[in-house]
């Protein structure tokens, strides 16, 4: 390695890497705690629909954050000052929890039932609508349909025989079972 060409950039690169590391280790825990507070608020609001409608507010999420930060600090303290057995236990618990969440997510398919009213996303306006879009054949391209829009750029609904918007219904492809011999 040539010290004349590379050596002058060593101090600057060490400075940049040092500051990036400090920013990561100071900002990441704050972001993690904030996201965990929001996640807990969302989960409590979602699970609350099974009992009664409960939407936790900002105060609930703010109360979760210090509890979560002290829990993480305790686990980190035990992992740093503890033995190898504590580190192994932390890793086993994390991997087992990740596996349980993945299994539960695949088993508890949260898909709406086929035939229920869903939302259709419009990429132009960035909004979702619960009706089918009216389309016209494109004169410029064969076998291409374009969405009919009003003056504001909102997609017009496809109307049924009675003049009401046709709802956008959820549909899934048929699942076929593969037979192996």
Backbone as JSON Lines, residues from 0, in Angstrom:
{"i":0,"aa":"X","n":[0.84,-1.17,0.0],"ca":[0.0,0.0,0.0],"c":[0.89,1.23,0.0]}
{"i":1,"aa":"X","n":[0.54,2.16,-0.83],"ca":[1.32,3.37,-0.95],"c":[0.87,4.38,0.11]}
{"i":2,"aa":"X","n":[1.77,4.74,1.02],"ca":[1.42,5.66,2.11],"c":[1.25,7.09,1.64]}
{"i":3,"aa":"X","n":[1.86,7.47,0.55],"ca":[1.75,8.84,0.08],"c":[0.35,9.17,-0.44]}
{"i":4,"aa":"X","n":[-0.27,8.23,-1.15],"ca":[-1.57,8.49,-1.75],"c":[-2.73,8.18,-0.8]}
{"i":5,"aa":"X","n":[-2.59,7.19,0.03],"ca":[-3.69,6.73,0.88],"c":[-3.63,7.36,2.26]}
{"i":6,"aa":"X","n":[-2.47,7.61,2.79],"ca":[-2.3,8.04,4.17],"c":[-3.03,9.34,4.49]}
{"i":7,"aa":"X","n":[-3.1,10.26,3.52],"ca":[-3.73,11.55,3.79],"c":[-5.24,11.42,3.99]}
{"i":8,"aa":"X","n":[-5.87,10.35,3.52],"ca":[-7.31,10.14,3.69],"c":[-7.63,9.3,4.92]}
{"i":9,"aa":"X","n":[-6.63,8.79,5.61],"ca":[-6.87,7.9,6.75],"c":[-7.57,8.63,7.88]}
{"i":10,"aa":"X","n":[-7.12,9.82,8.21],"ca":[-7.72,10.57,9.33],"c":[-9.17,10.93,9.03]}
{"i":11,"aa":"X","n":[-9.46,11.37,7.79],"ca":[-10.82,11.72,7.41],"c":[-11.74,10.49,7.43]}
{"i":12,"aa":"X","n":[-11.26,9.37,6.9],"ca":[-12.09,8.17,6.88],"c":[-12.34,7.65,8.29]}
{"i":13,"aa":"X","n":[-11.34,7.75,9.18],"ca":[-11.53,7.35,10.57],"c":[-12.55,8.25,11.25]}
{"i":14,"aa":"X","n":[-12.51,9.54,10.95],"ca":[-13.47,10.49,11.51],"c":[-14.89,10.17,11.04]}
{"i":15,"aa":"X","n":[-15.06,9.89,9.75],"ca":[-16.38,9.59,9.19],"c":[-16.93,8.29,9.76]}
{"i":16,"aa":"X","n":[-16.11,7.25,9.82],"ca":[-16.56,5.97,10.37],"c":[-16.9,6.11,11.85]}
{"i":17,"aa":"X","n":[-16.09,6.86,12.58],"ca":[-16.36,7.06,14.01],"c":[-17.67,7.76,14.26]}
{"i":18,"aa":"X","n":[-17.94,8.84,13.51],"ca":[-19.19,9.56,13.69],"c":[-20.37,8.73,13.24]}
{"i":19,"aa":"X","n":[-20.23,7.99,12.16],"ca":[-21.33,7.13,11.69],"c":[-21.65,6.08,12.74]}
{"i":20,"aa":"X","n":[-20.63,5.51,13.36],"ca":[-20.86,4.5,14.4],"c":[-21.56,5.12,15.6]}
{"i":21,"aa":"X","n":[-21.1,6.3,16.01],"ca":[-21.75,6.95,17.15],"c":[-23.2,7.3,16.85]}
{"i":22,"aa":"X","n":[-23.46,7.81,15.67],"ca":[-24.83,8.13,15.31],"c":[-25.7,6.88,15.3]}
{"i":23,"aa":"X","n":[-25.16,5.78,14.76],"ca":[-25.92,4.53,14.71],"c":[-26.24,4.06,16.13]}
{"i":24,"aa":"X","n":[-25.25,4.03,17.0],"ca":[-25.48,3.48,18.33],"c":[-26.25,4.42,19.24]}
{"i":25,"aa":"X","n":[-26.38,5.7,18.89],"ca":[-27.2,6.6,19.68],"c":[-28.6,6.75,19.11]}
{"i":26,"aa":"X","n":[-28.73,6.7,17.79],"ca":[-30.04,6.91,17.17],"c":[-30.84,5.61,17.1]}
{"i":27,"aa":"X","n":[-30.19,4.49,16.82],"ca":[-30.91,3.23,16.65],"c":[-31.75,2.85,17.87]}
{"i":28,"aa":"X","n":[-31.23,2.93,19.12],"ca":[-32.09,2.57,20.25],"c":[-33.32,3.45,20.38]}
{"i":29,"aa":"X","n":[-33.19,4.73,20.09],"ca":[-34.34,5.63,20.15],"c":[-35.39,5.27,19.11]}
{"i":30,"aa":"X","n":[-34.93,4.96,17.91],"ca":[-35.86,4.58,16.85],"c":[-36.52,3.26,17.2]}
{"i":31,"aa":"X","n":[-35.74,2.31,17.74],"ca":[-36.29,1.02,18.11],"c":[-37.36,1.17,19.19]}
{"i":32,"aa":"X","n":[-37.11,1.99,20.19],"ca":[-38.08,2.19,21.27],"c":[-39.33,2.88,20.74]}
{"i":33,"aa":"X","n":[-39.16,3.87,19.88],"ca":[-40.32,4.57,19.31],"c":[-41.17,3.63,18.47]}
{"i":34,"aa":"X","n":[-40.54,2.82,17.64],"ca":[-41.27,1.88,16.8],"c":[-41.97,0.83,17.67]}
{"i":35,"aa":"X","n":[-41.32,0.41,18.75],"ca":[-41.95,-0.57,19.63],"c":[-43.18,0.01,20.31]}
{"i":36,"aa":"X","n":[-43.13,1.28,20.69],"ca":[-44.3,1.92,21.28],"c":[-45.46,1.98,20.3]}
{"i":37,"aa":"X","n":[-45.15,2.34,19.05],"ca":[-46.19,2.39,18.03],"c":[-46.73,0.99,17.75]}
{"i":38,"aa":"X","n":[-45.84,0.0,17.68],"ca":[-46.27,-1.38,17.43],"c":[-47.17,-1.89,18.55]}
{"i":39,"aa":"X","n":[-46.8,-1.61,19.79],"ca":[-47.65,-2.05,20.92],"c":[-49.02,-1.37,20.86]}
{"i":40,"aa":"X","n":[-49.05,-0.1,20.53],"ca":[-50.32,0.59,20.39],"c":[-51.17,-0.01,19.3]}
{"i":41,"aa":"X","n":[-50.54,-0.35,18.17],"ca":[-51.27,-0.97,17.07],"c":[-51.8,-2.35,17.46]}
{"i":42,"aa":"X","n":[-50.94,-3.16,18.11],"ca":[-51.37,-4.51,18.5],"c":[-52.48,-4.47,19.53]}
{"i":43,"aa":"X","n":[-52.4,-3.57,20.5],"ca":[-53.47,-3.46,21.49],"c":[-54.76,-3.02,20.82]}
{"i":44,"aa":"X","n":[-54.67,-2.09,19.88],"ca":[-55.86,-1.65,19.16],"c":[-56.44,-2.75,18.29]}
{"i":45,"aa":"X","n":[-55.58,-3.58,17.69],"ca":[-56.05,-4.67,16.84],"c":[-56.65,-5.78,17.67]}
{"i":46,"aa":"X","n":[-55.97,-6.16,18.75],"ca":[-56.49,-7.24,19.61],"c":[-57.7,-6.77,20.39]}
{"i":47,"aa":"X","n":[-57.85,-5.47,20.6],"ca":[-58.99,-4.94,21.32],"c":[-60.3,-5.14,20.59]}
{"i":48,"aa":"X","n":[-60.24,-5.38,19.27],"ca":[-61.48,-5.55,18.53],"c":[-62.16,-6.87,18.87]}
{"i":49,"aa":"X","n":[-61.45,-7.81,19.49],"ca":[-62.08,-9.06,19.87],"c":[-62.92,-8.89,21.13]}
{"i":50,"aa":"X","n":[-62.57,-7.94,21.97],"ca":[-63.32,-7.72,23.21],"c":[-64.28,-6.55,23.03]}
{"i":51,"aa":"X","n":[-63.75,-5.4,22.82],"ca":[-64.51,-4.19,22.54],"c":[-63.6,-3.27,21.77]}
{"i":52,"aa":"X","n":[-64.17,-2.29,21.16],"ca":[-63.34,-1.39,20.34],"c":[-62.52,-0.49,21.25]}
{"i":53,"aa":"X","n":[-61.21,-0.64,21.19],"ca":[-60.31,0.14,22.03],"c":[-59.17,0.62,21.18]}
{"i":54,"aa":"X","n":[-58.98,1.9,21.09],"ca":[-57.87,2.47,20.36],"c":[-56.98,3.2,21.35]}
{"i":55,"aa":"X","n":[-55.8,2.67,21.64],"ca":[-54.9,3.36,22.56],"c":[-54.38,4.64,21.92]}
{"i":56,"aa":"X","n":[-54.2,5.64,22.72],"ca":[-53.74,6.91,22.21],"c":[-52.25,7.1,22.38]}
{"i":57,"aa":"X","n":[-51.84,8.33,22.21],"ca":[-50.42,8.68,22.3],"c":[-49.9,8.47,23.71]}
{"i":58,"aa":"X","n":[-50.73,8.7,24.74],"ca":[-50.28,8.52,26.12],"c":[-49.92,7.06,26.38]}
{"i":59,"aa":"X","n":[-50.7,6.12,25.84],"ca":[-50.39,4.7,26.02],"c":[-49.05,4.36,25.37]}
{"i":60,"aa":"X","n":[-48.85,4.85,24.15],"ca":[-47.6,4.56,23.44],"c":[-46.41,5.2,24.14]}
{"i":61,"aa":"X","n":[-46.62,6.38,24.72],"ca":[-45.54,7.03,25.47],"c":[-45.24,6.28,26.76]}
{"i":62,"aa":"X","n":[-46.22,5.63,27.34],"ca":[-46.0,4.85,28.56],"c":[-45.28,3.55,28.26]}
{"i":63,"aa":"X","n":[-45.49,2.99,27.08],"ca":[-44.84,1.73,26.71],"c":[-43.35,1.95,26.47]}
{"i":64,"aa":"X","n":[-42.98,3.08,25.94],"ca":[-41.59,3.32,25.53],"c":[-40.59,3.24,26.68]}
{"i":65,"aa":"X","n":[-40.81,3.88,27.84],"ca":[-39.82,3.73,28.92],"c":[-39.75,2.31,29.45]}
{"i":66,"aa":"X","n":[-40.91,1.64,29.54],"ca":[-40.9,0.25,30.0],"c":[-40.07,-0.62,29.06]}
{"i":67,"aa":"X","n":[-40.28,-0.43,27.77],"ca":[-39.53,-1.22,26.79],"c":[-38.05,-0.88,26.84]}
{"i":68,"aa":"X","n":[-37.7,0.4,27.0],"ca":[-36.29,0.77,27.02],"c":[-35.58,0.19,28.25]}
{"i":69,"aa":"X","n":[-36.26,0.18,29.41],"ca":[-35.64,-0.43,30.6],"c":[-35.52,-1.94,30.45]}
{"i":70,"aa":"X","n":[-36.5,-2.57,29.81],"ca":[-36.4,-4.01,29.57],"c":[-35.22,-4.33,28.66]}
{"i":71,"aa":"X","n":[-35.06,-3.57,27.59],"ca":[-33.93,-3.8,26.68],"c":[-32.6,-3.5,27.37]}
{"i":72,"aa":"X","n":[-32.57,-2.45,28.19],"ca":[-31.34,-2.12,28.92],"c":[-30.97,-3.24,29.88]}
{"i":73,"aa":"X","n":[-31.96,-3.83,30.54],"ca":[-31.69,-4.93,31.47],"c":[-31.16,-6.15,30.71]}
{"i":74,"aa":"X","n":[-31.78,-6.46,29.58],"ca":[-31.31,-7.61,28.79],"c":[-29.9,-7.36,28.28]}
{"i":75,"aa":"X","n":[-29.63,-6.14,27.81],"ca":[-28.29,-5.81,27.33],"c":[-27.27,-5.89,28.46]}
{"i":76,"aa":"X","n":[-27.63,-5.39,29.64],"ca":[-26.73,-5.45,30.8],"c":[-26.43,-6.89,31.18]}
{"i":77,"aa":"X","n":[-27.45,-7.72,31.18],"ca":[-27.24,-9.14,31.51],"c":[-26.38,-9.81,30.44]}
{"i":78,"aa":"X","n":[-26.6,-9.42,29.18],"ca":[-25.82,-10.03,28.1],"c":[-24.37,-9.61,28.11]}
{"i":79,"aa":"X","n":[-24.08,-8.36,28.49],"ca":[-22.7,-7.87,28.5],"c":[-21.98,-8.36,29.75]}
{"i":80,"aa":"X","n":[-22.6,-8.2,30.89],"ca":[-21.95,-8.57,32.15],"c":[-22.19,-10.02,32.54]}
{"i":81,"aa":"X","n":[-23.07,-10.69,31.88],"ca":[-23.38,-12.06,32.23],"c":[-22.41,-13.05,31.62]}
{"i":82,"aa":"X","n":[-22.77,-14.29,31.74],"ca":[-21.9,-15.34,31.22],"c":[-22.3,-15.69,29.78]}
{"i":83,"aa":"X","n":[-21.57,-16.64,29.23],"ca":[-21.89,-17.12,27.89],"c":[-23.26,-17.77,27.88]}
{"i":84,"aa":"X","n":[-23.66,-18.38,28.99],"ca":[-24.97,-19.02,29.07],"c":[-26.09,-18.0,28.9]}
{"i":85,"aa":"X","n":[-25.9,-16.79,29.44],"ca":[-26.91,-15.74,29.28],"c":[-27.0,-15.33,27.82]}
{"i":86,"aa":"X","n":[-25.86,-15.2,27.16],"ca":[-25.86,-14.85,25.73],"c":[-26.54,-15.93,24.91]}
{"i":87,"aa":"X","n":[-26.27,-17.18,25.21],"ca":[-26.91,-18.28,24.48],"c":[-28.41,-18.26,24.74]}
{"i":88,"aa":"X","n":[-28.81,-18.03,25.98],"ca":[-30.24,-17.99,26.3],"c":[-30.93,-16.85,25.54]}
{"i":89,"aa":"X","n":[-30.3,-15.68,25.49],"ca":[-30.9,-14.55,24.76],"c":[-31.05,-14.9,23.29]}
{"i":90,"aa":"X","n":[-30.02,-15.51,22.69],"ca":[-30.1,-15.88,21.27],"c":[-31.17,-16.94,21.03]}
{"i":91,"aa":"X","n":[-31.25,-17.93,21.9],"ca":[-32.26,-18.99,21.74],"c":[-33.66,-18.41,21.86]}
{"i":92,"aa":"X","n":[-33.88,-17.52,22.83],"ca":[-35.2,-16.91,23.0],"c":[-35.56,-16.07,21.79]}
{"i":93,"aa":"X","n":[-34.6,-15.29,21.27],"ca":[-34.89,-14.46,20.1],"c":[-35.23,-15.3,18.88]}
{"i":94,"aa":"X","n":[-34.45,-16.35,18.64],"ca":[-34.7,-17.2,17.47],"c":[-36.01,-17.95,17.63]}
{"i":95,"aa":"X","n":[-36.3,-18.44,18.84],"ca":[-37.57,-19.14,19.06],"c":[-38.75,-18.2,18.89]}
{"i":96,"aa":"X","n":[-38.63,-16.97,19.38],"ca":[-39.72,-16.0,19.22],"c":[-39.92,-15.65,17.75]}
{"i":97,"aa":"X","n":[-38.84,-15.49,17.02],"ca":[-38.95,-15.2,15.59],"c":[-39.63,-16.35,14.86]}
{"i":98,"aa":"X","n":[-39.23,-17.57,15.18],"ca":[-39.86,-18.74,14.56],"c":[-41.34,-18.84,14.91]}
{"i":99,"aa":"X","n":[-41.68,-18.55,16.17],"ca":[-43.09,-18.62,16.58],"c":[-43.92,-17.57,15.85]}
{"i":100,"aa":"X","n":[-43.38,-16.37,15.71],"ca":[-44.11,-15.31,15.01],"c":[-44.29,-15.68,13.54]}
{"i":101,"aa":"X","n":[-43.25,-16.23,12.92],"ca":[-43.36,-16.63,11.51],"c":[-44.37,-17.75,11.32]}
{"i":102,"aa":"X","n":[-44.34,-18.75,12.22],"ca":[-45.31,-19.85,12.13],"c":[-46.73,-19.36,12.36]}
{"i":103,"aa":"X","n":[-46.91,-18.5,13.36],"ca":[-48.25,-17.99,13.65],"c":[-48.75,-17.14,12.48]}
{"i":104,"aa":"X","n":[-47.87,-16.36,11.88],"ca":[-48.27,-15.54,10.74],"c":[-48.68,-16.38,9.55]}
{"i":105,"aa":"X","n":[-48.0,-17.5,9.32],"ca":[-48.38,-18.34,8.19],"c":[-49.63,-19.16,8.49]}
{"i":106,"aa":"X","n":[-49.84,-19.54,9.74],"ca":[-51.03,-20.32,10.1],"c":[-52.27,-19.45,10.2]}
{"i":107,"aa":"X","n":[-52.13,-18.29,10.79],"ca":[-53.26,-17.38,10.94],"c":[-53.3,-16.45,9.75]}
{"i":108,"aa":"X","n":[-53.69,-16.98,8.65],"ca":[-53.73,-16.17,7.45],"c":[-54.8,-15.11,7.63]}
{"i":109,"aa":"X","n":[-54.38,-13.85,7.6],"ca":[-55.29,-12.77,7.85],"c":[-55.9,-12.23,6.56]}
{"i":110,"aa":"X","n":[-56.09,-13.11,5.6],"ca":[-56.7,-12.7,4.35],"c":[-58.21,-12.54,4.55]}
{"i":111,"aa":"X","n":[-58.79,-11.54,3.94],"ca":[-60.25,-11.45,4.0],"c":[-60.86,-12.58,3.18]}
{"i":112,"aa":"X","n":[-62.04,-13.03,3.51],"ca":[-62.64,-14.13,2.75],"c":[-62.93,-13.72,1.31]}
{"i":113,"aa":"X","n":[-62.83,-14.68,0.42],"ca":[-63.11,-14.4,-0.99],"c":[-64.55,-13.94,-1.14]}
{"i":114,"aa":"X","n":[-64.76,-12.94,-1.97],"ca":[-66.09,-12.41,-2.2],"c":[-66.43,-11.22,-1.32]}
{"i":115,"aa":"X","n":[-65.59,-10.9,-0.34],"ca":[-65.86,-9.73,0.5],"c":[-65.38,-8.47,-0.22]}
{"i":116,"aa":"X","n":[-65.94,-7.34,0.17],"ca":[-65.59,-6.08,-0.47],"c":[-64.19,-5.66,-0.02]}
{"i":117,"aa":"X","n":[-63.35,-5.35,-0.99],"ca":[-61.99,-4.94,-0.7],"c":[-61.72,-3.57,-1.3]}
{"i":118,"aa":"X","n":[-60.46,-3.19,-1.3],"ca":[-60.06,-1.89,-1.83],"c":[-59.15,-2.1,-3.03]}
{"i":119,"aa":"X","n":[-59.35,-1.26,-4.04],"ca":[-58.54,-1.27,-5.24],"c":[-57.67,-0.03,-5.22]}
{"i":120,"aa":"X","n":[-56.36,-0.21,-5.39],"ca":[-55.42,0.9,-5.31],"c":[-55.28,1.57,-6.67]}
{"i":121,"aa":"X","n":[-55.34,2.89,-6.64],"ca":[-55.12,3.68,-7.85],"c":[-53.74,4.32,-7.75]}
{"i":122,"aa":"X","n":[-52.84,3.92,-8.63],"ca":[-51.46,4.4,-8.55],"c":[-51.32,5.85,-8.98]}
{"i":123,"aa":"X","n":[-52.26,6.38,-9.73],"ca":[-52.15,7.76,-10.17],"c":[-52.49,8.73,-9.04]}
{"i":124,"aa":"X","n":[-53.61,8.5,-8.36],"ca":[-54.01,9.4,-7.28],"c":[-53.4,8.99,-5.94]}
{"i":125,"aa":"X","n":[-52.99,7.73,-5.83],"ca":[-52.41,7.25,-4.57],"c":[-53.46,6.89,-3.54]}
{"i":126,"aa":"X","n":[-54.71,6.78,-3.94],"ca":[-55.79,6.45,-3.02],"c":[-56.33,5.06,-3.33]}
{"i":127,"aa":"X","n":[-57.09,4.52,-2.38],"ca":[-57.73,3.22,-2.55],"c":[-59.24,3.42,-2.57]}
{"i":128,"aa":"X","n":[-59.9,2.66,-3.43],"ca":[-61.35,2.78,-3.6],"c":[-61.98,1.4,-3.47]}
{"i":129,"aa":"X","n":[-63.22,1.37,-2.95],"ca":[-63.88,0.07,-2.75],"c":[-64.83,-0.26,-3.91]}
{"i":130,"aa":"X","n":[-64.59,0.3,-5.08],"ca":[-65.39,-0.02,-6.26],"c":[-64.46,-0.34,-7.43]}
{"i":131,"aa":"X","n":[-65.03,-1.04,-8.42],"ca":[-64.26,-1.34,-9.62],"c":[-64.17,-0.09,-10.47]}
{"i":132,"aa":"X","n":[-63.06,0.06,-11.18],"ca":[-62.85,1.23,-12.02],"c":[-63.48,1.0,-13.39]}
{"i":133,"aa":"X","n":[-64.08,2.06,-13.94],"ca":[-64.58,2.01,-15.31],"c":[-63.38,2.15,-16.24]}
{"i":134,"aa":"X","n":[-63.36,1.33,-17.28],"ca":[-62.23,1.36,-18.22],"c":[-62.76,1.49,-19.65]}
{"i":135,"aa":"X","n":[-61.89,1.96,-20.52],"ca":[-62.19,2.02,-21.96],"c":[-61.03,1.39,-22.7]}
{"i":136,"aa":"X","n":[-61.33,0.88,-23.89],"ca":[-60.27,0.32,-24.74],"c":[-59.38,1.45,-25.24]}
{"i":137,"aa":"X","n":[-58.1,1.23,-25.17],"ca":[-57.16,2.23,-25.62],"c":[-57.06,2.2,-27.14]}
{"i":138,"aa":"X","n":[-57.25,3.35,-27.8],"ca":[-57.14,3.36,-29.26],"c":[-55.69,3.23,-29.74]}
{"i":139,"aa":"X","n":[-54.75,3.55,-28.86],"ca":[-53.35,3.54,-29.27],"c":[-52.72,2.15,-29.21]}
{"i":140,"aa":"X","n":[-53.15,1.37,-28.24],"ca":[-52.55,0.04,-28.06],"c":[-53.64,-1.02,-28.08]}
{"i":141,"aa":"X","n":[-53.38,-2.09,-28.76],"ca":[-54.35,-3.18,-28.83],"c":[-54.36,-3.94,-27.5]}
{"i":142,"aa":"X","n":[-55.51,-4.42,-27.11],"ca":[-55.71,-5.21,-25.9],"c":[-55.29,-4.47,-24.63]}
{"i":143,"aa":"X","n":[-55.41,-3.16,-24.63],"ca":[-55.06,-2.36,-23.46],"c":[-56.26,-1.52,-23.06]}
{"i":144,"aa":"X","n":[-56.55,-1.5,-21.76],"ca":[-57.65,-0.69,-21.26],"c":[-57.09,0.42,-20.39]}
{"i":145,"aa":"X","n":[-57.7,1.6,-20.46],"ca":[-57.29,2.71,-19.61],"c":[-58.43,3.05,-18.66]}
{"i":146,"aa":"X","n":[-58.1,3.55,-17.5],"ca":[-59.09,3.9,-16.49],"c":[-59.72,5.24,-16.85]}
{"i":147,"aa":"X","n":[-61.05,5.29,-16.77],"ca":[-61.79,6.53,-17.03],"c":[-61.72,7.38,-15.78]}
{"i":148,"aa":"X","n":[-61.36,8.65,-15.94],"ca":[-61.2,9.54,-14.79],"c":[-62.09,10.77,-14.94]}
{"i":149,"aa":"X","n":[-62.44,11.36,-13.78],"ca":[-63.21,12.61,-13.82],"c":[-62.24,13.79,-13.94]}
{"i":150,"aa":"X","n":[-62.77,14.99,-13.82],"ca":[-61.94,16.2,-14.0],"c":[-60.86,16.33,-12.94]}
{"i":151,"aa":"X","n":[-61.1,15.77,-11.74],"ca":[-60.12,15.84,-10.66],"c":[-59.07,14.73,-10.73]}
{"i":152,"aa":"X","n":[-59.21,13.82,-11.69],"ca":[-58.27,12.72,-11.8],"c":[-58.67,11.49,-10.99]}
{"i":153,"aa":"X","n":[-59.83,11.55,-10.35],"ca":[-60.33,10.42,-9.56],"c":[-60.94,9.39,-10.52]}
{"i":154,"aa":"X","n":[-60.64,8.09,-10.32],"ca":[-61.2,7.09,-11.23],"c":[-62.72,7.0,-11.08]}
{"i":155,"aa":"X","n":[-63.4,6.89,-12.2],"ca":[-64.86,6.74,-12.17],"c":[-65.21,5.29,-11.88]}
{"i":156,"aa":"X","n":[-66.3,5.07,-11.14],"ca":[-66.69,3.69,-10.82],"c":[-67.38,3.02,-12.01]}
{"i":157,"aa":"X","n":[-67.23,1.7,-12.06],"ca":[-67.96,0.89,-13.02],"c":[-69.37,0.74,-12.47]}
{"i":158,"aa":"X","n":[-70.37,1.11,-13.25],"ca":[-71.74,1.1,-12.76],"c":[-72.44,-0.2,-13.17]}
{"i":159,"aa":"X","n":[-73.29,-0.72,-12.27],"ca":[-74.06,-1.91,-12.6],"c":[-75.34,-1.5,-13.32]}
{"i":160,"aa":"X","n":[-76.26,-2.45,-13.52],"ca":[-77.48,-2.18,-14.28],"c":[-78.37,-1.14,-13.6]}
{"i":161,"aa":"X","n":[-78.33,-1.06,-12.26],"ca":[-79.17,-0.1,-11.55],"c":[-78.5,1.28,-11.41]}
{"i":162,"aa":"X","n":[-77.28,1.42,-11.9],"ca":[-76.59,2.69,-11.84],"c":[-75.75,2.89,-10.6]}
{"i":163,"aa":"X","n":[-75.6,1.85,-9.79],"ca":[-74.79,1.93,-8.57],"c":[-73.37,1.45,-8.87]}
{"i":164,"aa":"X","n":[-72.37,1.96,-8.14],"ca":[-71.0,1.48,-8.36],"c":[-70.87,-0.01,-8.04]}
{"i":165,"aa":"X","n":[-70.15,-0.72,-8.9],"ca":[-69.9,-2.14,-8.69],"c":[-68.8,-2.29,-7.64]}
{"i":166,"aa":"X","n":[-69.07,-3.0,-6.53],"ca":[-68.03,-3.13,-5.5],"c":[-66.84,-3.95,-6.0]}
{"i":167,"aa":"X","n":[-65.69,-3.63,-5.48],"ca":[-64.47,-4.38,-5.79],"c":[-64.42,-5.57,-4.84]}
{"i":168,"aa":"X","n":[-64.56,-6.78,-5.37],"ca":[-64.61,-7.98,-4.55],"c":[-63.26,-8.67,-4.52]}
{"i":169,"aa":"X","n":[-62.91,-9.17,-3.36],"ca":[-61.65,-9.88,-3.18],"c":[-61.78,-11.25,-3.82]}
{"i":170,"aa":"X","n":[-60.77,-11.64,-4.59],"ca":[-60.75,-12.95,-5.23],"c":[-59.34,-13.5,-5.16]}
{"i":171,"aa":"X","n":[-59.23,-14.79,-5.0],"ca":[-57.93,-15.46,-4.93],"c":[-57.87,-16.52,-6.03]}
{"i":172,"aa":"X","n":[-56.67,-16.77,-6.56],"ca":[-56.57,-17.84,-7.55],"c":[-56.81,-19.2,-6.88]}
{"i":173,"aa":"X","n":[-57.34,-20.12,-7.68],"ca":[-57.59,-21.45,-7.12],"c":[-56.27,-22.11,-6.77]}
{"i":174,"aa":"X","n":[-56.27,-22.74,-5.62],"ca":[-55.07,-23.46,-5.2],"c":[-55.17,-24.88,-5.69]}
{"i":175,"aa":"X","n":[-54.15,-25.3,-6.36],"ca":[-54.14,-26.66,-6.88],"c":[-53.2,-27.49,-6.04]}
{"i":176,"aa":"X","n":[-53.57,-28.73,-5.85],"ca":[-52.7,-29.64,-5.1],"c":[-51.87,-30.42,-6.11]}
{"i":177,"aa":"X","n":[-50.61,-30.5,-5.8],"ca":[-49.71,-31.22,-6.69],"c":[-49.63,-32.66,-6.23]}
{"i":178,"aa":"X","n":[-49.79,-33.54,-7.16],"ca":[-49.69,-34.96,-6.86],"c":[-48.3,-35.42,-7.3]}
{"i":179,"aa":"X","n":[-47.57,-35.95,-6.37],"ca":[-46.23,-36.47,-6.71],"c":[-46.29,-37.97,-6.66]}
{"i":180,"aa":"X","n":[-45.64,-38.56,-7.6],"ca":[-45.64,-40.02,-7.61],"c":[-44.27,-40.58,-7.4]}
